[in-house]
Amino acid sequence: MYNQRYKGLFEKQWNRGIKMSNIIGLINYGIAGNIHSIKKAIEKAGGTVKIVNNEDELNSVAKIVIPGVGSFKDAMAELEKDTLLEPLKKAIQTKPTLGICLGMQLACIEFARNVLNYNNASSTEFDRDTQYPIISLMEEQKGLKDLGGTMRLGAYPCILKDDSITAKIYGKTGINERHRHRYEFNNRYKEEFEKSGMDIAGLSPDGDYVEVVEIKDHPYFIACQYHPEFKSRP
């Protein structure tokens, strides 16, 4: 049985007065293990999904989902191999966009490179010696020799800003969503991001983890570290 709260979330996200086609492009970078879970979730909520593999397919959709699960390095390699990276950067400037987990990390790194002009910004998963580690290993993971099952798994609370789009979608500021990751947004860059137009819209209750970001001057851009599709049932 499908989670009805999740159905309502997607309906509100993709039908909030944006007068565009209902075709939602799900970016395929070859390693996103949950791509079909997201596809089924959106379809259950009444959306029409196209899995996007190239620029022509990207141009034919009105809205974009950048999925999670996988390696930053592999995702970037796939996007570059399929010559999707530059068209995607251009498309998300105007099209309603939702980034999930790795999708949020990719978005933050590209924001740092293109808005903050940190040309070498990266994730320490890919480049340990990057000058600008926008995404870095969680503090409790550092020093572990055997990573095993140590990633951040399961449901965690998140506090949303009152005036955020995400809070309006949920209809509340306190939410609980499921995670699957061991790399996080580097808090060192919070202030710079917010000054440059990317709003930190959701945090863990202790303020240690960035859970949701939004771009203020964008008609609809949300990226979350958690996986909302994990709340649905098979």
Sine and cosine of phi, psi and omega as CSV:
sin_phi,cos_phi,sin_psi,cos_psi,sin_omega,cos_omega
0.00,0.00,0.65,-0.76,-0.08,-1.00
-0.99,0.13,0.63,-0.78,0.01,-1.00
-0.93,0.36,0.91,-0.41,-0.10,-0.99
-0.93,0.37,-0.53,0.85,0.04,-1.00
-0.89,0.45,-0.64,0.77,-0.02,-1.00
-0.93,0.36,-0.61,0.79,0.06,-1.00
-0.86,0.51,-0.71,0.70,0.00,-1.00
-0.90,0.43,-0.59,0.80,0.00,-1.00
-0.88,0.48,-0.75,0.66,-0.01,-1.00
-0.91,0.41,-0.63,0.77,0.02,-1.00
-0.87,0.49,-0.68,0.73,0.00,-1.00
-0.93,0.36,-0.63,0.78,-0.04,-1.00
-0.88,0.47,-0.69,0.73,-0.17,-0.99
-0.98,-0.18,0.04,1.00,0.00,-1.00
-0.72,-0.69,0.63,0.77,-0.05,-1.00
-0.99,-0.11,0.74,0.67,0.13,-0.99
1.00,0.04,0.09,1.00,0.04,-1.00
-0.99,0.11,0.91,-0.41,-0.11,-0.99
-0.99,0.11,0.99,0.16,-0.01,-1.00
-0.61,-0.79,0.14,-0.99,0.09,-1.00
-0.86,0.51,0.41,-0.91,0.01,-1.00
-1.00,0.02,0.08,1.00,-0.02,-1.00
-0.96,0.28,0.85,-0.53,-0.04,-1.00
-0.96,-0.28,0.83,-0.56,0.00,-1.00
-1.00,0.00,0.85,-0.53,0.02,-1.00
-0.98,-0.21,0.94,-0.34,-0.11,-0.99
-0.93,0.36,0.80,-0.60,-0.03,-1.00
-0.96,-0.28,0.95,-0.31,0.10,-1.00
-0.93,-0.36,0.46,0.89,0.25,-0.97
0.99,0.15,-0.33,0.95,-0.10,-1.00
-0.81,-0.58,0.13,0.99,-0.03,-1.00
-0.99,0.15,0.99,-0.16,-0.12,-0.99
-0.90,0.44,-0.36,0.93,-0.05,-1.00
-0.97,-0.25,0.31,0.95,-0.10,-1.00
-0.87,0.50,-0.62,0.79,-0.03,-1.00
-0.98,0.21,-0.44,0.90,0.11,-0.99
-0.90,0.44,-0.68,0.74,0.03,-1.00
-0.91,0.42,-0.69,0.73,0.01,-1.00
-0.84,0.54,-0.74,0.67,-0.02,-1.00
-0.91,0.42,-0.61,0.79,-0.01,-1.00
-0.90,0.44,-0.72,0.70,-0.01,-1.00
-0.91,0.42,-0.67,0.74,0.01,-1.00
-0.90,0.44,-0.61,0.79,0.02,-1.00
-0.90,0.43,-0.51,0.86,0.02,-1.00
-0.99,0.11,0.01,1.00,0.07,-1.00
0.98,-0.18,0.09,1.00,0.00,-1.00
-1.00,0.05,0.36,-0.93,0.08,-1.00
-0.96,-0.29,0.82,-0.57,-0.13,-0.99
-0.92,-0.40,0.66,-0.75,0.18,-0.98
-0.83,-0.56,0.81,-0.58,0.09,-1.00
-0.98,0.21,0.85,-0.53,-0.14,-0.99
-0.99,-0.11,0.85,-0.52,-0.01,-1.00
-0.90,-0.44,-0.24,0.97,-0.07,-1.00
-0.48,-0.88,0.07,-1.00,-0.08,-1.00
-0.90,0.43,-0.65,0.76,0.00,-1.00
-0.87,0.50,-0.68,0.74,0.02,-1.00
-0.92,0.38,-0.59,0.81,0.04,-1.00
-0.89,0.45,-0.66,0.75,-0.01,-1.00
-0.93,0.38,-0.33,0.94,-0.07,-1.00
-1.00,-0.01,-0.05,1.00,-0.01,-1.00
-0.95,-0.31,0.39,-0.92,-0.05,-1.00
-0.99,-0.14,-0.43,0.90,-0.09,-1.00
-0.68,-0.73,0.38,-0.92,-0.15,-0.99
-0.75,-0.66,0.68,-0.73,0.20,-0.98
-0.87,-0.49,0.82,-0.58,0.08,-1.00
-0.97,-0.23,0.95,-0.32,-0.18,-0.98
-0.97,0.22,0.11,-0.99,0.01,-1.00
-0.95,-0.32,-0.15,-0.99,-0.01,-1.00
0.96,0.26,0.85,-0.52,0.04,-1.00
0.78,-0.62,-0.06,-1.00,-0.06,-1.00
-0.99,-0.12,0.69,-0.72,0.06,-1.00
-0.83,0.56,-0.72,0.69,-0.03,-1.00
-0.85,0.52,-0.74,0.67,-0.03,-1.00
-0.92,0.39,-0.63,0.78,0.00,-1.00
-0.88,0.47,-0.73,0.68,0.01,-1.00
-0.89,0.45,-0.63,0.77,0.01,-1.00
-0.89,0.45,-0.66,0.75,0.00,-1.00
-0.92,0.39,-0.68,0.73,0.01,-1.00
-0.89,0.45,-0.64,0.76,0.01,-1.00
-0.95,0.32,-0.63,0.78,0.01,-1.00
-0.89,0.46,-0.64,0.77,-0.01,-1.00
-1.00,0.02,0.18,0.98,-0.03,-1.00
0.76,0.65,0.63,0.77,0.00,-1.00
-0.99,-0.14,-0.31,0.95,-0.16,-0.99
-0.88,0.47,-0.80,0.60,-0.04,-1.00
-0.91,0.40,-0.71,0.71,0.08,-1.00
-0.86,0.50,-0.58,0.82,0.01,-1.00
-0.92,0.38,-0.68,0.74,0.05,-1.00
-0.84,0.54,-0.67,0.74,-0.01,-1.00
-0.94,0.35,-0.67,0.74,-0.07,-1.00
-0.91,0.42,-0.63,0.77,-0.07,-1.00
-0.96,0.27,-0.11,0.99,0.08,-1.00
-0.94,0.34,-0.43,0.90,-0.07,-1.00
-0.81,-0.58,-0.40,0.92,-0.09,-1.00
-1.00,-0.03,0.62,-0.79,0.09,-1.00
-0.81,0.59,0.76,-0.65,-0.15,-0.99
-0.70,-0.72,0.66,-0.75,0.11,-0.99
-0.81,-0.59,0.86,-0.52,0.07,-1.00
-0.96,-0.28,0.71,-0.71,-0.05,-1.00
-0.87,-0.49,0.83,-0.56,0.10,-1.00
0.80,0.59,-0.97,-0.23,0.06,-1.00
-0.85,0.53,-0.55,0.84,0.05,-1.00
-0.87,0.48,-0.60,0.80,0.07,-1.00
-0.93,0.37,-0.67,0.75,-0.01,-1.00
-0.90,0.44,-0.68,0.73,0.05,-1.00
-0.86,0.50,-0.69,0.73,-0.03,-1.00
-0.90,0.45,-0.67,0.75,-0.02,-1.00
-0.92,0.39,-0.65,0.76,0.02,-1.00
-0.91,0.41,-0.69,0.73,0.00,-1.00
-0.93,0.38,-0.56,0.83,0.07,-1.00
-0.89,0.45,-0.68,0.73,0.02,-1.00
-0.89,0.46,-0.65,0.76,-0.03,-1.00
-0.95,0.32,-0.66,0.75,-0.17,-0.99
-0.99,-0.13,-0.42,0.91,-0.01,-1.00
-0.97,-0.24,-0.72,0.70,0.01,-1.00
-1.00,0.09,-0.16,0.99,-0.01,-1.00
0.89,0.45,0.53,0.85,0.13,-0.99
-1.00,-0.02,0.99,0.13,-0.16,-0.99
-0.85,0.53,-0.51,0.86,-0.05,-1.00
-0.99,-0.17,0.25,0.97,0.01,-1.00
-0.85,0.53,0.61,-0.79,-0.05,-1.00
-0.32,-0.95,-0.16,-0.99,0.11,-0.99
-0.94,-0.33,0.64,-0.77,0.02,-1.00
-0.93,0.36,-0.21,0.98,0.13,-0.99
-0.90,0.44,-0.54,0.84,-0.06,-1.00
-0.99,-0.16,-0.65,0.76,-0.08,-1.00
-0.67,-0.74,0.99,-0.13,-0.07,-1.00
-0.89,0.45,-0.45,0.89,-0.08,-1.00
-0.97,-0.24,0.29,0.96,-0.01,-1.00
-0.84,0.55,0.62,-0.79,0.01,-1.00
-0.93,0.37,-0.49,0.87,-0.04,-1.00
-0.80,-0.60,1.00,0.06,-0.02,-1.00
-0.98,0.18,0.97,0.24,-0.04,-1.00
-0.87,0.49,-0.62,0.78,0.07,-1.00
-0.91,-0.43,0.78,-0.63,-0.06,-1.00
-0.64,-0.77,0.27,-0.96,0.00,-1.00
-0.89,0.46,0.68,-0.73,0.04,-1.00
-0.84,0.54,0.57,-0.82,-0.08,-1.00
-0.81,0.58,-0.69,0.73,-0.06,-1.00
-0.95,0.32,-0.20,0.98,0.03,-1.00
-1.00,0.05,-0.37,0.93,-0.06,-1.00
-0.92,0.39,0.71,-0.70,0.00,-1.00
1.00,-0.05,-0.21,0.98,0.03,-1.00
-0.97,0.23,0.77,-0.64,0.02,-1.00
-1.00,0.02,-0.58,0.82,0.00,-1.00
-0.93,-0.38,0.99,-0.16,-0.06,-1.00
-0.92,0.39,-0.68,0.74,0.08,-1.00
0.69,0.73,-0.82,-0.57,-0.01,-1.00
-0.99,-0.16,0.61,0.79,-0.11,-0.99
-1.00,-0.02,-0.05,1.00,-0.05,-1.00
-0.91,0.42,0.27,-0.96,-0.01,-1.00
-0.97,0.26,0.97,-0.24,-0.06,-1.00
-0.88,-0.48,0.47,-0.88,0.07,-1.00
1.00,-0.10,-0.11,-0.99,-0.09,-1.00
-1.00,0.02,0.67,-0.74,0.03,-1.00
-0.69,-0.73,0.53,-0.85,0.02,-1.00
-0.97,0.25,0.43,-0.90,0.03,-1.00
-0.61,-0.79,0.66,-0.75,0.05,-1.00
-0.95,-0.30,0.85,-0.53,-0.04,-1.00
-0.99,-0.13,0.54,-0.84,0.09,-1.00
-0.91,0.42,0.63,-0.78,-0.04,-1.00
-0.82,0.57,-0.64,0.77,-0.11,-0.99
-1.00,-0.09,0.21,0.98,-0.02,-1.00
-0.98,0.18,0.46,-0.89,0.09,-1.00
-0.88,0.48,-0.63,0.77,-0.05,-1.00
-0.88,0.47,-0.65,0.76,0.03,-1.00
-0.90,0.43,-0.61,0.79,0.03,-1.00
-0.91,0.42,-0.60,0.80,0.02,-1.00
-0.91,0.42,-0.73,0.68,-0.02,-1.00
-0.96,0.27,-0.43,0.91,-0.06,-1.00
0.98,0.21,0.31,0.95,0.01,-1.00
-0.24,-0.97,0.23,-0.97,-0.03,-1.00
-0.97,-0.23,-0.24,0.97,0.05,-1.00
-0.95,-0.30,0.89,-0.46,-0.01,-1.00
-0.78,-0.63,0.17,-0.99,0.01,-1.00
-0.64,-0.77,0.90,-0.44,-0.07,-1.00
-0.72,-0.69,0.33,-0.94,-0.11,-0.99
-1.00,-0.03,0.53,-0.85,-0.07,-1.00
-0.81,-0.58,0.33,-0.94,0.11,-0.99
-0.36,-0.93,0.99,0.11,-0.06,-1.00
-0.22,-0.98,0.25,-0.97,0.12,-0.99
-0.73,-0.68,0.03,1.00,0.09,-1.00
-0.91,-0.41,0.60,-0.80,-0.12,-0.99
-0.71,-0.71,0.29,-0.96,0.15,-0.99
-0.87,0.49,0.70,-0.71,-0.02,-1.00
-0.99,0.15,0.91,-0.41,-0.07,-1.00
-0.86,0.51,-0.31,0.95,0.03,-1.00
-0.85,0.52,-0.41,0.91,-0.11,-0.99
-0.97,-0.25,0.09,1.00,-0.03,-1.00
-0.80,0.60,-0.81,0.59,-0.10,-1.00
-0.89,0.46,-0.68,0.73,0.00,-1.00
-0.89,0.45,-0.67,0.74,0.01,-1.00
-0.89,0.46,-0.72,0.69,-0.05,-1.00
-0.92,0.40,-0.63,0.78,0.04,-1.00
-0.89,0.45,-0.46,0.89,-0.07,-1.00
-0.99,-0.13,0.06,1.00,0.14,-0.99
0.93,-0.37,-0.01,1.00,0.11,-0.99
-0.98,-0.20,0.90,-0.43,-0.10,-1.00
-1.00,0.06,0.74,-0.67,0.14,-0.99
-0.99,0.15,0.99,-0.13,-0.17,-0.99
-1.00,-0.02,-0.29,0.96,-0.02,-1.00
-0.53,-0.85,0.70,-0.71,-0.02,-1.00
-0.73,-0.68,0.39,-0.92,0.19,-0.98
-0.91,0.42,0.42,-0.91,-0.06,-1.00
-0.81,0.58,-0.52,0.85,0.01,-1.00
-1.00,0.08,-0.05,1.00,0.02,-1.00
0.98,0.19,0.06,1.00,-0.08,-1.00
-0.98,0.18,-0.44,0.90,-0.10,-1.00
-0.84,-0.54,0.76,-0.65,0.10,-1.00
-0.99,0.14,0.87,-0.49,-0.08,-1.00
-0.96,-0.27,-0.50,0.87,-0.05,-1.00
-0.61,-0.79,0.68,-0.73,0.14,-0.99
-0.80,-0.60,0.50,-0.87,0.06,-1.00
-0.69,-0.73,0.50,-0.87,0.08,-1.00
-0.99,-0.16,0.86,-0.51,-0.17,-0.98
-0.89,0.46,-0.69,0.72,-0.09,-1.00
-1.00,-0.09,0.37,0.93,0.02,-1.00
-0.96,-0.26,0.61,-0.79,-0.01,-1.00
-0.88,0.47,-0.50,0.87,0.03,-1.00
-0.16,-0.99,0.99,-0.11,0.06,-1.00
-0.68,-0.74,0.91,-0.41,0.04,-1.00
-0.77,-0.64,0.66,-0.75,0.14,-0.99
-0.69,-0.72,0.70,-0.71,-0.05,-1.00
-0.80,-0.60,0.58,-0.82,0.02,-1.00
-0.97,0.24,-0.46,0.89,-0.01,-1.00
-0.99,0.12,0.11,-0.99,0.00,-1.00
-0.92,-0.38,0.99,-0.12,0.01,-1.00
-0.89,0.46,-0.45,0.89,-0.02,-1.00
-0.94,0.35,-0.28,0.96,0.01,-1.00
-0.96,0.29,-0.17,0.98,0.04,-1.00
-0.99,0.12,-0.19,0.98,0.04,-1.00
-0.99,0.10,0.26,-0.96,-0.02,-1.00
-0.93,-0.37,0.50,-0.87,-0.03,-1.00
-0.83,0.55,0.00,0.00,0.00,0.00
